[in-house]
Amino acid sequence: MAGHSKWSNIKRRKGAVDAKRGKIFTRLAKEIIVAAKIGGGDPSGNPRLRTAIAAARAENMPKDNIEKAIKKGTGELESVNYEECTYEGYGPGGVAILIEVMTDNKNRTLPEIRSTMNKNSGNMGESGSVAWMFDRKGLIAVNCSDTTEDELMEAALEAGAEDIVTEDDVFEVYTDQSAFEEVRKAIEEANIPVLSAEITMKPQNTIKLEGKEAEQMIRLMDKLEDLDDIQKVHANFDIADEVMEALEA
């Protein structure tokens, strides 16, 4: 899940595994390409591109890869024409799932997503069926070991942050989308290292899953995120402590 629960923090710790498979760099490059195509190649005048570059740097994406992706977006280098779309559905226990996609062929992508959902205890929903359960927010993650909650609150709240949540060993700072850049800048200027920064879809409420349903949901999330065309998967669930302990073992 992109942001919000303990599951997101496990994903952060598993980031190195994804990087070895090359998937995370591919997804980051796609976002940079599309951001540059829509708003131009100058990050100072393109907030979406600034965010994409910051996310790429947080994952140690090589500078040459970032520059190449920008040039593909601006047309200086040949590139695939990616289309952005969102699909909605349900997982075990009635969990709402929102899937963000960048694809060069929707006729390939949609059947792949539908098949993955059907094979892993999920099902597709109509457009608008679950999107209303999420709010678009800025999310800035900071390791608890890198600062105190008071220091982070002073920097973030004064810059316009809405909320700070502690999940395991990570502070999650939520902002309105319009305040995202200013809050991130304020945190960095306070010499607090940023673990990750992104625009995400925050669920308004979560469903706590246990036992078989929790295991099924985790498997579904993994399978969806393995698909090449998927950028982010958002879902309104949290998982029981015993399932988390099994995952971390």
C-alpha positions as a printed Julia matrix, in Angstrom:
249×3 Matrix{Float64}:
   0.0     0.0     0.0
   1.34    3.43   -0.85
   1.69    5.1     2.51
  -0.44    4.84    5.65
   0.0     1.41    7.3
   2.69   -0.85    8.68
   2.59   -2.61    5.32
   4.01    0.51    3.66
   6.99    0.44    6.01
   7.72   -3.2     5.19
   7.67   -2.19    1.53
  10.2     0.54    2.22
  12.53   -1.96    3.86
  12.04   -4.31    0.9
  12.87   -1.53   -1.56
  16.36   -2.87   -2.23
  14.85   -6.14   -3.49
  12.67   -4.29   -5.98
  15.62   -2.21   -7.1
  17.59   -5.36   -7.93
  14.78   -6.48  -10.19
  14.91   -3.13  -11.9
  11.21   -2.52  -11.42
  11.49    0.48   -9.15
  13.82    2.33  -11.54
  11.48    1.6   -14.44
   8.51    3.04  -12.55
  10.47    6.1   -11.49
  11.66    6.7   -15.06
   8.09    6.48  -16.37
   6.94    9.11  -13.88
   9.82   11.44  -14.82
   9.09   10.98  -18.54
   5.4    11.79  -18.15
   6.06   14.7   -15.77
   8.56   16.23  -18.19
   6.25   15.68  -21.14
   3.32   17.43  -19.42
   5.13   20.28  -17.64
   8.51   20.64  -19.35
  12.02   19.57  -18.41
  12.86   22.35  -15.94
  12.11   21.07  -12.41
  12.11   24.61  -10.98
   8.9    25.32  -12.9
   7.44   21.82  -12.83
   6.37   20.62   -9.34
   5.47   17.13  -10.55
   8.91   16.71  -12.1
  10.58   17.99   -8.91
   8.69   15.37   -6.91
   9.57   12.62   -9.4
  13.27   13.54   -9.32
  13.28   13.66   -5.52
  11.71   10.19   -5.38
  14.29    8.88   -7.85
  17.17   10.3    -5.82
  15.72    8.8    -2.63
  15.98    5.39   -4.32
  19.57    6.1    -5.47
  18.61    6.16   -9.14
  21.73    7.15  -11.15
  21.88   10.78  -12.29
  22.35    9.69  -15.92
  19.11    7.68  -15.77
  17.23   10.7   -14.42
  18.61   13.02  -17.1
  17.85   10.5   -19.84
  14.26   10.14  -18.63
  13.82   13.94  -18.66
  15.11   14.11  -22.24
  12.71   11.37  -23.27
   9.87   13.38  -21.77
  10.85   16.58  -23.56
  11.34   14.8   -26.87
  15.13   15.16  -27.02
  15.37   11.36  -26.99
  12.96    8.85  -28.49
  10.47    7.44  -26.01
   7.38    5.3   -25.68
   4.12    7.25  -25.39
   2.72    6.38  -21.95
  -0.93    6.83  -21.01
  -2.02    7.36  -17.41
  -5.13    5.62  -16.13
  -6.64    4.38  -12.87
  -8.48    1.13  -12.18
 -10.57    0.28   -9.13
 -11.53   -2.92   -7.39
 -11.94   -4.9    -4.19
  -9.75   -7.31   -2.25
 -10.37   -9.84    0.52
 -12.57   -8.56    3.35
 -14.06   -5.85    1.14
 -10.82   -3.84    0.99
 -10.97   -0.99   -1.55
  -8.14   -0.99   -4.11
  -7.06    1.91   -6.33
  -4.5     1.07   -9.04
  -2.47    3.78  -10.82
  -1.11    2.73  -14.2
   1.21    4.05  -16.89
   0.99    2.0   -20.05
   1.67    2.09  -23.76
  -1.1    -0.45  -24.38
  -4.31   -0.45  -22.29
  -5.52   -3.5   -24.22
  -2.66   -5.44  -22.63
  -2.72   -3.86  -19.2
  -6.39   -4.18  -18.25
  -6.64   -7.96  -18.91
  -3.42   -8.47  -16.9
  -4.85   -6.58  -13.94
  -8.23   -8.33  -14.15
  -6.57  -11.76  -14.34
  -4.32  -10.98  -11.36
  -7.29   -9.78   -9.3
  -9.4   -12.84  -10.16
  -6.61  -15.3    -9.36
  -5.79  -13.7    -6.01
  -9.13  -13.25   -4.21
  -9.93   -9.83   -5.72
 -12.31   -8.46   -8.31
 -12.53   -5.37  -10.52
 -14.96   -2.56   -9.78
 -16.64    0.1   -11.87
 -15.03    3.5   -12.36
 -15.77    5.61   -9.27
 -16.67    2.63   -7.1
 -13.86    3.16   -4.55
 -12.02    6.34   -5.55
 -14.26    8.38   -3.25
 -12.81    6.5    -0.27
  -9.37    8.1    -0.8
  -8.0    11.65   -0.58
  -5.02   12.85   -2.62
  -2.34   13.94   -0.15
   1.36   14.67    0.06
   3.26   12.09    2.11
   6.76   12.68    3.46
   8.41    9.85    5.39
  11.21   10.41    7.92
  13.09    7.81    9.96
  12.36    8.21   13.68
  16.08    7.76   14.35
  16.9    10.89   12.32
  14.92   13.41   14.39
  12.56   13.89   17.31
   8.82   14.25   16.9
   8.98   17.78   18.37
  11.65   18.9    15.87
   9.71   17.42   12.95
   6.43   18.95   14.11
   8.01   22.39   14.45
   9.35   22.29   10.89
   6.42   20.57    9.21
   3.39   22.09   10.91
   4.66   25.65   10.54
   5.04   25.0     6.79
   1.46   23.76    6.49
   1.5    20.01    7.25
  -1.87   18.56    8.27
  -0.86   15.57   10.36
   2.09   13.5    11.57
   1.61    9.79   12.2
   4.14    7.39   13.74
   4.2     3.93   12.14
   6.81    1.6    13.62
  10.15    3.39   13.1
   8.88    5.98   10.59
   7.21    9.39   10.94
   4.64    9.94    8.17
   3.9    13.61    7.46
   0.67   14.26    5.55
   0.01   17.49    3.67
  -2.55   18.98    1.36
  -1.31   18.5    -2.2
  -0.85   22.27   -2.58
   1.42   22.47    0.49
   3.52   19.39   -0.3
   6.52   21.18   -1.84
   6.73   23.8     0.9
   6.53   21.23    3.72
   9.17   19.01    2.16
  11.46   22.02    1.67
  10.95   23.1     5.3
  11.85   19.62    6.58
  15.0    19.49    4.46
  16.01   23.03    5.51
  15.71   21.88    9.13
  18.43   19.32    8.28
  16.04   16.41    8.74
  16.74   13.64    6.17
  13.71   12.68    4.07
  13.26    8.96    3.54
  10.68    9.36    0.77
   8.31   12.02   -0.56
   5.36   11.43   -2.85
   1.83   12.38   -3.75
  -0.34    9.5    -2.62
  -3.96    8.48   -2.08
  -4.71    8.32    1.64
  -7.66    6.14    2.64
 -10.32    7.87    4.72
 -10.8     4.69    6.79
  -9.02    1.34    7.01
 -10.14   -2.26    7.4
  -8.12   -4.41    9.82
  -7.39   -7.81    8.31
  -6.34  -10.93   10.18
  -5.58  -14.56    9.39
  -6.33  -15.88    5.93
  -7.76  -12.6     4.62
  -4.59  -10.72    5.62
  -2.41  -13.29    3.87
  -4.59  -13.17    0.75
  -4.48   -9.36    0.66
  -0.71   -9.25    0.98
  -0.36  -11.8    -1.82
  -2.72   -9.78   -4.02
  -0.75   -6.58   -3.38
   2.52   -8.32   -4.24
   1.12   -9.78   -7.46
  -0.32   -6.45   -8.58
   2.9    -4.58   -7.85
   4.82   -7.14   -9.89
   2.97   -6.08  -13.05
   5.16   -3.87  -15.22
   2.54   -1.23  -16.05
   1.44   -0.55  -12.47
   2.92    2.53  -10.79
   1.18    2.45   -7.41
  -1.41    0.37   -5.6
  -3.44    2.04   -2.84
  -5.68    0.06   -0.5
  -7.58    0.83    2.71
  -6.35   -1.99    4.92
  -4.14   -2.58    7.91
  -2.88   -5.94    9.1
  -2.7    -7.65   12.46
   0.55   -7.68   14.42
   1.02  -11.45   14.17
   0.88  -11.26   10.37
   3.44   -8.45   10.4
   5.76  -10.52   12.6
   5.51  -13.43   10.18
   6.35  -11.14    7.25
   9.38   -9.69    9.0
  10.7   -13.07   10.1
